[in-house]
Amino acid sequence: MFDWFSLSMTKKVGGLSFILLSFLFVVILFSAYQSQRIYYNMMEVAEIDVPLSEIVAEVEVIQLRQDLFIESLQWHPHATSFNSPMVELQLNDQTEQDFRTFNQALASQLFKAEKVLHNALTLGSVRLKMTDHQALMEKVGLLHKHRIAFEKTLNKAFRTQSMSLQDWSVLEDIDQKLEYESDRMLRMIDVLTMRVSDAVEGQEHRFVLINAMLGISALAIGTYLTLYIILSFRKRVWSLRGQIHHLHHALSTESNPQREHLKSNNMRTKDELDELEDDLQILLSRFSSEIDNRQQIENELIELATRDKLTGAYNRRKWDEQMQAVLHLAHQGYAFSVILIDVDYFKKVNDTQGHDVGDKVLKVLVTELNRLLKPQRDSLFRLGGEEFAVLLKSGDSDDAKQLAEQLRHHIETFSQPDLPAITISLGVTGYQEGDTRQSLVKRVDQLLYEAKAAGRNQVVSD
């Protein structure tokens, strides 16, 4: 079953927007369809019914003039015989010309009416009451018949300059039929025009009603969509701000000066997005600060874990890590060397001048050795007591031997008023193929032993 409430906000908004656009599309299509229907119906009135009304009105005018013409004919009956009374007409060329004019005008108007109806029926312009328009076509044909009969009767009279009383009655009867049929045709056209007008009015009414219903529906959907977006947006923003505030409290319970500063400087900020942006900016700043602090603490912890607490030189743990790393590189073709250092007669310093002086001697020793080392290449380690090691991560054993001699000479010639003079013994070796950490340390330790056995203050290398 379709569960609306389980959908994401994006799908809900997309669905409502699709429905709203569909309603608007239906409104547009329906408006176009109804407007087209109304347009065609109005065109039917304008192109068929109005011209026909004008034509029939003109026919009535012609018919009225023709009636006046008939009445103007002076006649009096006389009998040539008892059974055949005749009507004597006062006819002349002008009278005949007037009749021809009336008859041609009537024929012209009837032909126009036939043409309008024929075009309407054949071209499909008639959309309402097709049968009534066909009946109109028949009426026009009937008027033609009456006109032709009227014309024949009068033409006979013009030839004979008289007509029988019976023919006169027929002429009057035809004239009345013409007038009657013209009136009926005009009424039919009026009825058709009213029907088309009623149809157009009904279509307009339905058009307004349905458009109003569709518009109200679209307005309701649009209003719901707008309220839903606003309320959902505000709900999500407030939820995010609540989580951000919770993180602020989780990071620190103390007031944040930066946050107070931003709040004081952003009094103009009113909407939710600006406030959320400020909160996120503050939170990111605090996270950045926390990360920096954590990085600093981690660095300090690493220093504590890898540095000798007394001298600041690297400790044995760091020594083991570095040895493992350089041995791995050495197996791939890189060379390195090791200098092992021991302070000569250091126990005597502790015994005669105390451990405080001995500790100070070791600190100064590390400081002075570091002066001659290259930080990018050389590292100094305190392996224990007065024993130290220098790891040269690049260079051959000759470079190591030269550095060891510089270290020995520097310490031998160094003096400080509050410290006793000291010397150092050094053993130097380089990596040899197949070496392990144990074999290399054992070899350099043996070389240091030989330097001490040779009288100390010596450098012995392999």
N, C-alpha and C positions, 0 to 999 in steps of 0.2 A: 504493500500500500504506500502511496506517495506521502511522505512525511515532510511537510513544509518546514516545520520547526527544526528539523535536523540538518537542513541545508546550510551551506556557508552564506555569509553576508553577500559575497560577490554573486553567487547564484541567485539569491533572493532578489537583489537589485536588478540583475540581468533579466530575470523572469518578469518582474513587474514592469521594467522598461520595455520589454518585448510586447507585453499585453497592452501597455499604453500606446506604443507605436502602432500596434495592430488596430486599436480603436481609431486612432487618428487616420490610419490608412483607409479603414472602412468608411469613415466620415468623408474623406476626400473622394473615394470612389462613388459613394452614394450621392454626394453633392454633384459630382460630374454627371452621373447617370440621370438624376432628376433634372438637372439643368438642361441636359440634352433633350429629354422628353418635353420639358416645358418649351424649349426653343422650337422643336419641330411642330408642336401643337400651335404655337403662336405663328410659326411660318405658314401653317395650314390656313389659319385665319387670314393672315396677311396676303397670301398668294392665291387663295381660292375663294373663301367666303366673302372677304371685303370686295375683291373685284367683281364677284357675282352680284353682290348687293348693289354696287354701283351700276352694273350693266342693267339689272332689272329695274332699278330706279329710273335709268335713262329710257328703258322700254316703256315704263308707265308714263313718262313725260310724252314720249312719242305717241303712245296710245291715246293720251288725253288730247293732244293736238289733232290726232286722227279723228277722235270723236267730234271735236269741234268742226273739223272739216266735213264730216258726214252731215252734221246738223246744219252746216251752212249751205248745203245743197238745197236749192229751192225745187220743190217738186209738187205736183198735184196729180192725183189719179184721174184718168178719164177712160172711158170704155170704148174701145173700137168695136167690141162686141160684148154681149152680155156675159159670156163665160170667160172672157180674157181681158180683165182690166189691166191697163198699162200705167206706168209711172213716168211722167214727163220730167226730165232732169234738165237743169240749166247748166250746161257744161261748156267749157271753153279751154283754150290752150293753157292758160294759167292754172286752171283747176287741175288739169291733167299733170302739169309739171309739179304742182304741190303734192299731189298724190304720189308721184314717182319719188319725190324727195323723202316723204314719210316712209314709203315702203322700203327704199334703199337703206335708210337709217335704221329701220327696224330689223331688216335682214342683217345689216352689219353688226348690230348689237347681239343678235342671236348667234351669229357665227363666232363672235368673240366669246360668248358664254360656252358654246360647244368646244371651242379651242381650250379654254381654261379647264373645263371638266375633263376633256380628253387627255390633256397633259397630266392632270392630277391623277387620273385613274391609271394611265399607262406608266408614268414615272414613279408611282408609289408615294406621292406626296400626301395622299389621304391616309390618315392613321386612325381616325375615329369615324364610325358610321359610314362604311363603304357603300352599303345598300342605299342609304339616303342620297348619297351623291349620284349613284346610278339612277335613282328615281328622278333626280334633278335633270340628268341627261335626257331621260325620256320626256320630261316636261318641255325641255327646250325643243326636242324633236316635234312634239305636239304643237307648240307655238309656231314652228316652221310650217307645219301642215295648214294651220288656220291662216297664217299669213299668205301662203300660196293660194288657198281657196279664196281669200278676200281679194287678192290681186287678180285672179282670173275673173271673178264676178265683176269687178269694176272695169277691167279691160274690155269685157263684153259690152258694158254700158257705154264706154267711151267710143266704141265702134258704131253702136246703134243709136247713140244719143238718147236711149230710153231703155227701160227694163220693165219686166212684168212685176206686178205687186208681189208675186211669190218670190221672185229673185230679190226684190228689195227686202223682204222679210228675212231671206237667207243671209243677205249682206249684213243686216242688223244683228242677226243671230251670231254670225261669225265674229263681228266686232265685239259683241258682248263676251263671247268665248275667249277672244284674245285678252280682253280686259280681266276676265275672271282667272284665266290661267296665269297671267302675269302677276295678279295679286297672290295666287296660291304659291307661285314660285318664290316670290319675295318672302312670304311667310315661312316657307320651308327653309329658305336661306337664313332667316332670322332664328328659326328653331335650331338649325345646325350651329350657327354662331354661338347661341346661348349654351348649347350642349358642350361645344369646345371650350367656351369660357368656364363653364362649370367644371369640366374635366381638368382644365389648367388650374383653377382655384383649388380643386381637391388635391391635385398633385403638389401644389405649393403648400397646402395645409399639412399633407403628409411629410413633405420635405422638411418643413419647419419642425414638426413634431418629432420625427425620427432623428433629425440633426440635433435637436435639443436633448433627446434621450441619450444619444451617443456622446454629445458634448458633456452632459452631466456625468455619464459613466467615466469618460476620460478624465474629467476634473476630479472625480472621486478617487480614481486610481492614481492620478498624479499627486493628489493631496496625501493619500496614504503612503505613496512612494517617498514623497518629500519628508513626511513625519517619520517614517521608518528609518530613512537614511540619517536624519538629524538625531533621532533618539539613539539609534545604534551607534552612531559616531560618538555622541556624548558619553554613552555607556562605556564604549571601548576606551575613549580618552581618559575618563575618570578611573577606569580599572588600571590602565597603564600608569597613571599618575600615582595611584595608590601603591602599586608595586614598586615604583621608583622611590616613593617616600619610605616604604618598608626597607628597601635596599640602603637608603640613606641612614636609617636608624641602625641597620645591621652593620654598616661600615663603621659607624661611630655614633655614640650617644651625645657627643659634644656638638655644640653649635658650629656650623660651617661659615666662617667669615665670608668666603667667596659667594656662598648662596645668599647671604644677607645683602651683600654688595650688589649682586645682580638684581635682587628684588627691589632694592632702593632705586636702582638706575632704570628699571623697567616698569615704572608706575603707569606708563601709557599702555602697556600690554593688557589687553582685555579678553581676547578670544582664547579658546581652549588650545588651539594649535600653537600659539605663541607661548602659552604657559607650559605646554608639554615640551616644546623645543627648549625652553629655558631649563626645565627640570632635567632633560636629557643632557644638555650641555654641562650642567653642574655635575650630574652623575658621571659623565664621561671624564670630566676633569678630575673628579675624586677617584675614579678608577685608575686614571693615568697616574695620579699621585700615589695611590696605593701600590700600583705596579712598580713605580720607581722606588718607593720605600721597600717593597718586598725584594726588588732586585738588589737594592743596596744591602739589605739584611742578608740575602743569599750570598752576595759577594763577601760580606764580612764573615759569614759562616764558613764559606769556602776558604777564606784567608785563615780563619782560626783552625780549620781542619787540615790545611796544607802548610801552614807556617809554624816555625818553631816559636814558642811563646817568648823565650828570652831574647834571642838574637834577631828574629825576623827572617832568617833564612828558611828555605823550604825544609820540611821535615822528612822523616823516613817514608811516610805514606806517599808523599808526593814523589819521592825518589823511586819507589817501586813502580808507580804509574808511569813515570817518564822513561824508566829503563825498559819497561815492556813496550812502550810506544816506539822508542828509537831502535830497539831490537827488531821489531816488526818491519820498520823501514829499512834497516840494515840488510835484512833478508831479501829485500827488493833491489839492493845495489847501493844504498846510501851509506856513507861512512860517518862514524862518530868516535869520540875519544872521551876518556875519563881521567880526571886528576884526583887522587886521593890525598888528603892533607891531614896532618896531625901536628898539634902544637907541642913543641919540645919542652919537656920538663914542666908541664902545666900543673902537675900534682904538687910540685914544690911551691908554685905560686899560691895555690890554695892553702897549703900547710903553713907557709910563712907569713902571708899577707891577708889571708882570710878569703872566704868564698865570695864576699861582696866584690872584692877586687878582682877575683877570678872571673865572676860574671861580667864585670865591666870590661875586662880584657877580651872576652869572647865577643861582646857586642861591638867593640871597636874593631876587632879583627874582621868581623863580617862586613862592617862599613868600609874598611880599607880594601878588602878583597873585591867588593862590588864596584869600587872605583875603577878597577882595571878590566872588569868583565864587560862583555857586550850583551845587553839584555836580550837582543833578538836571537843571539846564538848560544850564550852561556847561561847556565843556571847553577846557583850555589845551594847546597843542601847540608844540613847538620844531621849526621848519622847517629850521633850520640856522644855525650861528654865533650871532649876537645877534638873529635874527629869530624872532618868535613869532606865534601866531594864537590867537584866541579864537572858538569856534564857539558861537553862541547858537541852540539847537535850537527855541526858541519865542520869540515876541515880534516886534515890528516893528522897523524901522530906527531909530525914535526911542528905543526902549529900548536898542538897541545903542549909539547915540550918547551917551546919558546914562551908560551903564556905562563907555564909553571915556573920557569926561571924568573920571569918578570914579577910574579907574585912573591916568590921567595925573597928576591932582592928588595922589593918594596917593604915587606914586613921587617926584614933585617935592618933596614935603614930608618924605619919609622920610629918616632919617639914622641912621648907625651909625658909632661912633667909628673902627673899624678899616677902614672902607670909604669910597671916594670917593663924593661925591654924583653922582647920575645923573638924567637925564630920558629920556622916551620919546616917540616920534612914533607916531601912530596913524592908520590909514585905516579907514573904516567904510562898509560897504555891505550892502544886503539883497538877498534873492533877487528877481529880476525874471523875468517870464514869458519862457520861451525860453532862459534861462540854461543854460550847461553849466559844468562845473567849470573849464575853461580860460577861458571868458569872464568868470566871476565872479572868479577869482583875478587875471586880468589887470586887471579894473576896480579891485579893492581895492588891488592893487599900485600902480596909477597914483595912487590917492588918497593912499597912504602917501608916494609920491614927492613929491606936491604939499605934504604936511605938512612934509616935510624941506626942500623948496625954500623954504617960507614962513618958515624960521628954526628948525625943529625944535621939540620940546616943544609940538606942536600936534595937534589932532584935526580931520581933514578927512573929511567924509562926502558922499555924493552926494544 
